[in-house]
Amino acid sequence: MDYQKLTDERLGERSEAIRARVERARGVQRQRFADTPLSCNAGMGPTEVRKICQLDETGRGLVRAAMQQLQMSARAFHRILKLSRTIADLAGSERIETAHLAEAIQYRPRRVV
Protein backbone atom coordinates (compact mmCIF):
# COMPACT_ATOMS: atom_id res chain seq x y z
CA MET A 1 0.00 0.00 0.00
CA ASP A 2 1.08 3.54 -0.73
CA TYR A 3 2.81 5.41 2.14
CA GLN A 4 0.64 8.49 1.60
CA LYS A 5 -2.55 6.46 2.11
CA LEU A 6 -1.19 4.83 5.25
CA THR A 7 -0.20 8.15 6.84
CA ASP A 8 -3.18 10.23 5.71
CA GLU A 9 -4.79 11.75 8.80
CA ARG A 10 -8.20 12.34 7.26
CA LEU A 11 -10.92 10.27 8.83
CA GLY A 12 -12.78 7.82 6.64
CA GLU A 13 -16.50 7.83 6.08
CA ARG A 14 -18.51 6.57 9.06
CA SER A 15 -20.07 3.10 8.76
CA GLU A 16 -23.56 4.52 9.27
CA ALA A 17 -23.14 6.87 6.31
CA ILE A 18 -21.81 4.07 4.13
CA ARG A 19 -24.70 1.80 5.13
CA ALA A 20 -27.24 4.51 4.29
CA ARG A 21 -25.63 5.12 0.89
CA VAL A 22 -25.61 1.40 0.10
CA GLU A 23 -29.23 1.02 1.17
CA ARG A 24 -30.24 3.94 -1.08
CA ALA A 25 -28.35 2.41 -4.00
CA ARG A 26 -29.97 -0.98 -3.43
CA GLY A 27 -33.38 0.72 -3.32
CA VAL A 28 -32.67 2.40 -6.66
CA GLN A 29 -31.69 -0.97 -8.11
CA ARG A 30 -34.81 -2.71 -6.75
CA GLN A 31 -36.92 0.02 -8.31
CA ARG A 32 -35.00 -0.18 -11.62
CA PHE A 33 -35.61 -3.93 -11.87
CA ALA A 34 -39.10 -3.99 -10.30
CA ASP A 35 -40.74 -5.50 -13.38
CA THR A 36 -37.98 -8.01 -14.06
CA PRO A 37 -36.63 -11.14 -12.35
CA LEU A 38 -33.45 -9.16 -11.53
CA SER A 39 -32.81 -7.49 -8.20
CA CYS A 40 -29.47 -5.73 -8.69
CA ASN A 41 -27.00 -4.51 -11.31
CA ALA A 42 -24.78 -7.58 -10.96
CA GLY A 43 -27.51 -9.77 -12.44
CA MET A 44 -27.76 -7.85 -15.70
CA GLY A 45 -27.03 -9.65 -18.93
CA PRO A 46 -25.74 -8.01 -22.12
CA THR A 47 -29.25 -6.90 -23.17
CA GLU A 48 -29.90 -5.11 -19.87
CA VAL A 49 -26.39 -3.62 -19.84
CA ARG A 50 -26.94 -2.18 -23.32
CA LYS A 51 -30.23 -0.62 -22.20
CA ILE A 52 -29.33 0.57 -18.68
CA CYS A 53 -25.63 1.42 -18.93
CA GLN A 54 -25.75 4.13 -21.59
CA LEU A 55 -22.56 6.17 -21.96
CA ASP A 56 -21.86 9.60 -23.39
CA GLU A 57 -19.20 10.05 -26.07
CA THR A 58 -16.43 10.68 -23.52
CA GLY A 59 -17.36 7.52 -21.64
CA ARG A 60 -17.44 5.47 -24.82
CA GLY A 61 -13.98 6.78 -25.71
CA LEU A 62 -12.62 5.85 -22.28
CA VAL A 63 -14.02 2.33 -22.47
CA ARG A 64 -12.79 1.92 -26.06
CA ALA A 65 -9.26 2.93 -25.01
CA ALA A 66 -9.35 0.67 -21.94
CA MET A 67 -10.50 -2.29 -24.02
CA GLN A 68 -7.65 -1.81 -26.47
CA GLN A 69 -4.91 -1.09 -23.93
CA LEU A 70 -5.97 -3.72 -21.40
CA GLN A 71 -7.08 -6.27 -24.00
CA MET A 72 -10.42 -6.70 -22.27
CA SER A 73 -12.84 -9.43 -23.23
CA ALA A 74 -16.55 -8.86 -23.84
CA ARG A 75 -17.17 -10.30 -20.38
CA ALA A 76 -14.79 -7.79 -18.78
CA PHE A 77 -16.44 -4.99 -20.78
CA HIS A 78 -19.86 -5.90 -19.37
CA ARG A 79 -18.51 -6.28 -15.82
CA ILE A 80 -17.00 -2.79 -15.99
CA LEU A 81 -20.27 -1.29 -17.20
CA LYS A 82 -22.26 -3.04 -14.45
CA LEU A 83 -19.77 -1.90 -11.81
CA SER A 84 -19.86 1.64 -13.22
CA ARG A 85 -23.65 1.63 -12.89
CA THR A 86 -23.32 0.52 -9.26
CA ILE A 87 -20.72 3.22 -8.54
CA ALA A 88 -23.08 5.79 -10.11
CA ASP A 89 -25.94 4.47 -7.94
CA LEU A 90 -23.79 4.83 -4.82
CA ALA A 91 -22.97 8.40 -5.86
CA GLY A 92 -26.68 9.15 -6.38
CA SER A 93 -26.15 9.78 -10.09
CA GLU A 94 -28.77 8.94 -12.69
CA ARG A 95 -26.09 8.72 -15.39
CA ILE A 96 -22.82 6.85 -15.54
CA GLU A 97 -20.19 9.58 -15.56
CA THR A 98 -16.62 9.28 -16.82
CA ALA A 99 -15.34 9.23 -13.22
CA HIS A 100 -17.56 6.22 -12.46
CA LEU A 101 -16.13 4.37 -15.46
CA ALA A 102 -12.56 5.27 -14.52
CA GLU A 103 -13.11 3.98 -10.99
CA ALA A 104 -14.58 0.70 -12.27
CA ILE A 105 -11.66 0.23 -14.67
CA GLN A 106 -9.23 0.87 -11.81
CA TYR A 107 -10.79 -1.99 -9.82
CA ARG A 108 -10.19 -4.44 -12.67
CA PRO A 109 -7.85 -7.22 -11.54
CA ARG A 110 -4.37 -7.02 -13.00
CA ARG A 111 -3.38 -9.86 -15.26
CA VAL A 112 -0.14 -11.52 -14.27
CA VAL A 113 1.81 -12.61 -17.33
ZATOR-144257 format. One record per atom (N, C-alpha, C): residue in one letter; x, y, z. Coordinates in steps of 0.05 Angstrom, whole numbers, plus 5000, padded with zeros to 4 digits. Last residue first. Example, Ala and Ser with C-alpha at 12.3 -4.5 7.8 and 13.67 -1.06 7.14 Angstrom:
BEGIN
S525749555142;S527349795143;S525850015157;A526448865156;A524649105156;A526449345156;
end
This chain:
BEGIN
V502747624677;V503647484653;V506247334659;V496947764710;V499747704715;V500647534691;R492448294705;R493248034695;R496247994700;R488948594758;R491348604740;R491948314731;P481948704760;P484348564769;P486548574749;R479249354763;R479649114747;R482148974756;Y478849844787;Y478449604804;Y478949344789;Q479350194744;Q481550174764;Q481349934781;I474450154721;I476750054707;I479050014726;A471450424760;A470850144755;A473250014740;E473650944755;E473850804780;E473450504776;A472051064703;A474951054710;A475350904736;L466451074708;L467750874691;L470750844698;H465951504742;H464951244751;H466251024734;A467951924711;A469351854736;A468451574746;T464151954670;T466851864664;T468351774689;E457751714696;E459651924689;E462451794683;I451651464685;I454451374689;I456251594678;R446251824716;R447851744692;R450551634701;E444251934765;E442551794746;E444051694722;S447851854825;S447751964798;S445951794780;G449251694876;G446651834872;G446351954845;A453651394883;A454151684883;A451451844880;L451450894877;L452450974904;L452951274906;D450350924822;D448150894841;D449050984869;A455650934802;A453851164798;A451551154817;I457150414818;I458650644829;I456950904826;T453650124786;T453450104815;T454850344828;R455550264735;R452750334742;R452350324772;S460650044739;S460350334736;S457550424743;L459249504740;L460549624764;L460249924762;K457249454688;K455549394711;K456649524736;L461949584658;L459549744656;L457649704679;I465349164675;I466049444680;I463649624678;R462648724655;R463048744684;R463649034691;H462948814599;H460348824613;H460548854643;F468548764593;F467149004584;F464449034599;A469248234608;A470448444624;A469148714618;R466647984565;R465747944592;R466748164611;A469748134522;A466948234523;A465848204552;S476248284549;S474348114535;S471648254537;M481548764540;M479248664555;M477448494537;Q486748994534;Q485848754520;Q483548614535;L488149474552;L488149264572;L487248994560;Q487749794506;Q490249784521;Q490349544540;Q482449684488;Q484749644471;Q487349614487;M479249814532;M479049544520;M481449484503;A480750344541;A481350134561;A481249864549;A478650584495;A481550594500;A482350374520;R473150484503;R474450384479;R477450374483;V472250764551;V472050474551;V473350354526;L473251284532;L474851174554;L474650874554;G469251334493;G472051364486;G473851234507;R464651304524;R465151094504;R468051104495;G465351774555;G465351504567;G465951284548;T464752154514;T467152144530;T467451864543;E459352054497;E461652014479;E464351994493;D456051694551;D456351924532;D458851874515;L452651064556;L454951234561;L454851474542;Q447950654591;Q448550834568;Q450851014576;C446150174617;C448750284621;C449650454597;I441149964601;I441350114626;I444050264629;K441849704551;K439549884556;K440050074579;R446449384557;R446149564534;R443949774539;V444949094602;V447249284603;V447049484581;E440848784582;E440248984603;E442549184604;T443848464546;T441548624537;T440948844556;P447848204578;P448548404558;P446248574548;G444748204644;G445948074621;G446648284601;M445148354714;M444548434686;M446048264666;G446448254766;G445048054751;G444448114722;A448748714786;A450448484781;A449048274764;N444449064798;N446049104774;N447748854766;C438848674824;C441148854826;C442648864800;S434648344812;S434448504836;S436648714839;L430648074758;L433148174769;L432648334795;P425847974733;P426747774753;P429347864767;T422348604731;T424048404719;T424748194741;D420249064751;D418548904732;D420148684719;A424349284782;A421849204794;A420249024776;F429449484772;F428849214763;F426149114773;R429249994796;R430049964768;R429149704756;Q428149854849;Q426250004834;Q426749974804;R432949614863;R430449464865;R428249594848;Q436450044854;Q436649814838;Q434149644839;V434850394895;V434750484867;V434750244848;G436050064939;G433250144934;G432950234905;R441650054935;R440149804931;R437149864926;A442650604946;A443350484920;A441850224915;R440850624999;R439550794978;R440150674951;E444450265023;E441550205023;E440050375003;V449250545015;V448850285002;V445850215001;R448250995047;R448751025018;R448350765003;A447850755097;A445550905086;A445850945055;R453050535103;R450650365103;R448250505090;I456051015104;I456450815083;I453950635080;A454151235151;A453751375126;A454051195102;E455750845188;E452950905185;E452351055159;S461350865184;S459950625175;S456950685171;R464151475159;R463051315181;R461351085170;E469951535119;E467051575122;E466051385143;G476151695153;G474451565133;G471551615138;L479852275167;L478252055177;L476551955154;R486552425149;R483652475145;R482152225155;E491852315150;E490452355176;E487552415173;D495751845117;D493652055114;D492052075140;T499151415118;T499651635137;T497651865135;L497351075078;L497650975105;L497951195126;K497551395033;K494951295042;K495151195071;Q503151475028;Q501351705032;Q498651615043;Y505050955018;Y505651085043;Y503751315049;D500850454988;D502250714985;D502650845013;M501749765000;M500050005000;M501850255000;
end
